[in-house]
Amino acid sequence: MVRVASLFSQLLSHFPRGEFQEIVVRHGGDRGAKGFTCWTQFVSMLFCHVARADSLREICHGLAGCVGKLRHLGVMRTPRKSTLSYANEHRSSKIYEDLFWAVLQRFRSDGLLGPRAKPLRFHNKLLSFDSTTVSLCLSLFPWAKFRRAKGGVKVHVLLDHGDYMPAFIHISEARRHYRMAAHLLKLPAGSIITCDRAYNDYALFSQWTEAGVFFVTRLKDNAVFEIVEERTLPQNRNILRDQIIRLSGAGAQDKCSHLLRRVVAWDPEHEREIALLTNHKDFGATTIADTYRQRWQIEVFFKTIKQNLKIKTFVGVSENALRIQIWTALIALLLLRFLHHLSKARWSLSNLAALLRLNLFTYRDLQQWIDDPFNLPLIEPIAASGQEFLPGLGQVG
């Protein structure tokens, strides 16, 4: 069946206008709008990501070429480049931050997201924490000074392995250390967090242990410790050591007086030993190693968003405009993950994003399209009376 609304319009239907307007009113987004509403701004920025538009000009011209179809998107007129630029600079990015969390919560509660990989056997909530640096030109983004001739921002993400979507996001200047964002986390008791050794903070590990939060991370090569107990190794596994240790470096006991566990696993792919540090003493050593291996899912998350959305080049140079583009990119990723989960076709998320970009204004039923995008509905051309329709030539008398 051919729908009377485009695929893009059907995607936007998952953002109820009442919910959206409530967020806009909360932040005063449409105050003094003069015709250019936050909804038009949102549609424009979502089009930027899904259509992979490289500039404000491409966004506005791309929407201008959809004459007669904008009304289906809730947009009354084509946005102007200067108007969109001004809105991105002055309207609060908190609007789209709140929109992302509201829609993500609704999708999760309705079961519209889900993992495709087989989870680990334990029932604890598994989380991974890491950050990615987005490089910026210092002459265009002087507020984001990182190094002498380079700018950048860091996007810190706590990934929930239940659906491989974020549970926490923090955007900061790139010069801020990784550990600063880790102190902002509020983790539920019983959860397990994995992180790289860049986040080694003994005081933070002590706080997590006392709060009933488990962690699995890499132990730094220069860490000083005493071995309290040697534990039995599992047979026929890549586990070299399983030890209970006490941190004994300078000031380490003042920061973390708890006994911790050191598991050394062999990495056959890179032919190296990996020393892991954890406060979980009940899981088997193999499970601890497998848990840390799951941390690479957050690397996949960063790779996915950078390859499929506009997150490495920006259409505005102010900090607010950059934040708006990052949050709308995350909203676009949420839509892609939602479509990928619903689709019965066995295709990658990258292929889905590429084909959606080419069919944004195609009039197809969205569910039928994501299940079988190449099975086009048959539309018979109707010729005028007394005329014959020839394929490729049109009507002939």
Backbone hydrogen bonds, N-H to C=O, Kabsch-Sander energy under -0.5 kcal/mol:
donor,donor_aa,acceptor,acceptor_aa,energy
3,R,1,M,-0.6
7,L,362,T,-1.4
8,F,360,L,-2.6
10,Q,6,S,-2.1
11,L,7,L,-1.9
12,L,8,F,-2.0
13,S,9,S,-0.9
14,H,11,L,-1.6
15,F,12,L,-1.9
20,F,16,P,-2.4
21,Q,17,R,-3.0
22,E,18,G,-1.9
23,I,19,E,-1.4
24,V,20,F,-2.1
25,V,21,Q,-2.7
26,R,22,E,-1.8
27,H,23,I,-1.4
28,G,24,V,-0.6
28,G,25,V,-0.8
29,G,24,V,-2.5
31,R,28,G,-1.0
33,A,30,D,-1.8
36,F,33,A,-1.3
37,T,35,G,-1.0
41,Q,37,T,-1.8
42,F,38,C,-2.8
43,V,39,W,-2.8
44,S,40,T,-2.2
45,M,41,Q,-2.4
46,L,42,F,-2.7
47,F,43,V,-2.2
48,C,44,S,-1.7
49,H,45,M,-1.4
50,V,46,L,-2.6
51,A,47,F,-2.4
53,A,48,C,-1.6
59,I,55,S,-2.0
60,C,56,L,-2.6
61,H,57,R,-2.7
62,G,58,E,-2.2
63,L,59,I,-2.1
64,A,60,C,-2.1
65,G,61,H,-1.6
66,C,63,L,-1.5
69,K,66,C,-2.3
70,L,66,C,-0.9
72,H,69,K,-0.7
73,L,70,L,-1.5
74,G,71,R,-1.3
75,V,70,L,-2.1
76,M,74,G,-0.5
84,L,80,R,-2.5
85,S,81,K,-2.2
86,Y,82,S,-2.2
87,A,83,T,-2.3
88,N,84,L,-2.3
89,E,85,S,-1.4
90,H,86,Y,-1.9
91,R,87,A,-2.7
95,I,92,S,-1.2
96,Y,93,S,-0.5
97,E,93,S,-1.7
98,D,94,K,-2.7
99,L,95,I,-1.7
100,F,96,Y,-2.0
101,W,97,E,-1.9
102,A,98,D,-2.3
103,V,99,L,-2.5
104,L,100,F,-2.6
105,Q,101,W,-2.2
106,R,102,A,-1.8
107,F,103,V,-2.7
108,R,104,L,-2.4
109,S,105,Q,-2.4
110,D,106,R,-1.7
111,G,108,R,-1.1
112,L,107,F,-3.0
127,L,192,I,-3.1
128,S,159,L,-1.9
129,F,194,T,-2.5
130,D,157,V,-1.9
132,T,155,V,-1.6
134,V,153,V,-3.1
135,S,133,T,-0.7
136,L,151,G,-2.6
138,L,136,L,-0.6
140,L,137,C,-0.9
141,F,137,C,-2.4
144,A,141,F,-1.8
145,K,142,P,-0.7
146,F,147,R,-0.5
146,F,150,K,-2.3
147,R,150,K,-2.5
150,K,147,R,-0.9
151,G,136,L,-2.3
152,G,144,A,-2.3
153,V,134,V,-1.8
154,K,172,S,-2.9
155,V,132,T,-2.5
156,H,154,K,-0.7
156,H,170,H,-3.4
157,V,130,D,-2.9
158,L,168,F,-2.7
159,L,128,S,-3.5
159,L,157,V,-0.7
160,D,165,M,-2.4
161,H,126,L,-2.4
161,H,159,L,-0.6
163,D,160,D,-1.1
164,Y,160,D,-1.9
165,M,160,D,-0.9
167,A,158,L,-3.7
168,F,158,L,-1.0
170,H,156,H,-2.3
172,S,154,K,-2.4
172,S,170,H,-0.5
174,A,152,G,-1.8
176,R,173,E,-1.4
180,M,177,H,-1.1
181,A,177,H,-0.6
181,A,178,Y,-1.0
182,A,178,Y,-1.0
183,H,179,R,-1.1
184,L,181,A,-1.6
185,L,182,A,-1.2
190,G,212,G,-2.9
191,S,188,P,-1.8
192,I,125,K,-3.0
193,I,214,F,-2.5
194,T,127,L,-2.4
195,C,216,V,-1.6
196,D,129,F,-0.6
199,Y,196,D,-1.8
200,N,197,R,-1.7
205,F,201,D,-2.5
206,S,202,Y,-2.0
207,Q,203,A,-1.8
208,W,204,L,-2.5
209,T,205,F,-2.3
210,E,206,S,-2.3
211,A,207,Q,-1.4
212,G,209,T,-1.2
213,V,208,W,-3.0
214,F,191,S,-2.7
216,V,193,I,-2.2
217,T,277,L,-2.3
218,R,195,C,-0.6
219,L,275,A,-2.7
223,A,220,K,-1.5
226,E,246,R,-2.8
228,V,226,E,-0.6
228,V,244,I,-3.1
229,E,244,I,-1.7
231,R,229,E,-0.5
231,R,242,D,-3.3
237,R,234,P,-0.7
239,I,237,R,-0.5
240,L,238,N,-0.6
240,L,264,V,-3.1
241,R,264,V,-1.4
243,Q,262,R,-3.0
244,I,229,E,-2.5
245,I,243,Q,-0.5
245,I,260,L,-2.9
246,R,226,E,-2.4
248,S,224,V,-2.0
249,G,224,V,-0.9
252,A,249,G,-1.7
253,Q,249,G,-0.6
255,K,251,G,-1.2
256,C,252,A,-3.0
260,L,245,I,-2.3
261,R,278,T,-3.1
262,R,243,Q,-3.1
263,V,261,R,-0.5
263,V,276,L,-2.1
264,V,241,R,-2.3
265,A,263,V,-0.6
265,A,274,I,-2.7
266,W,238,N,-2.9
267,D,265,A,-0.5
267,D,272,R,-3.4
271,E,267,D,-1.2
272,R,267,D,-1.4
274,I,265,A,-2.9
276,L,263,V,-3.4
276,L,274,I,-0.6
277,L,217,T,-3.2
278,T,261,R,-2.2
279,N,215,F,-1.0
281,K,279,N,-0.7
288,I,284,G,-2.0
289,A,285,A,-2.1
290,D,286,T,-2.5
291,T,287,T,-2.4
292,Y,288,I,-2.0
293,R,289,A,-1.8
294,Q,290,D,-1.2
295,R,292,Y,-1.7
296,W,293,R,-1.5
297,Q,294,Q,-2.1
298,I,295,R,-1.6
299,E,295,R,-0.6
300,V,296,W,-1.8
301,F,297,Q,-1.9
302,F,298,I,-2.1
303,K,299,E,-2.3
304,T,300,V,-2.5
305,I,301,F,-2.1
306,K,302,F,-1.9
307,Q,303,K,-2.0
308,N,304,T,-1.8
309,L,305,I,-1.1
311,I,309,L,-1.5
322,L,318,S,-2.1
323,R,319,E,-2.3
324,I,320,N,-2.4
325,Q,321,A,-2.1
326,I,322,L,-2.1
327,W,323,R,-2.7
328,T,324,I,-2.5
329,A,325,Q,-1.5
330,L,326,I,-1.9
331,I,327,W,-1.7
332,A,328,T,-2.3
333,L,329,A,-2.3
334,L,330,L,-2.0
335,L,331,I,-1.9
336,L,332,A,-2.2
337,R,333,L,-2.7
338,F,334,L,-2.0
339,L,335,L,-2.5
340,H,336,L,-2.7
341,H,337,R,-2.0
342,L,338,F,-1.8
343,S,339,L,-2.0
345,A,370,I,-0.6
347,W,345,A,-1.5
352,L,348,S,-2.1
353,A,349,L,-2.5
354,A,350,S,-2.2
355,L,351,N,-2.5
356,L,352,L,-2.3
357,R,353,A,-1.8
358,L,354,A,-1.0
359,N,355,L,-0.7
359,N,356,L,-0.9
360,L,357,R,-0.5
362,T,359,N,-1.9
364,R,362,T,-1.3
365,D,1,M,-0.7
369,W,365,D,-2.4
370,I,366,L,-2.4
371,D,367,Q,-1.4
372,D,368,Q,-2.3
375,N,372,D,-1.1
376,L,374,F,-1.4
380,E,378,L,-0.5
383,A,381,P,-0.6
387,Q,384,A,-2.0
388,E,396,V,-2.3
390,L,388,E,-0.6
390,L,394,G,-2.8
393,L,390,L,-2.4
394,G,390,L,-2.0
396,V,388,E,-2.4
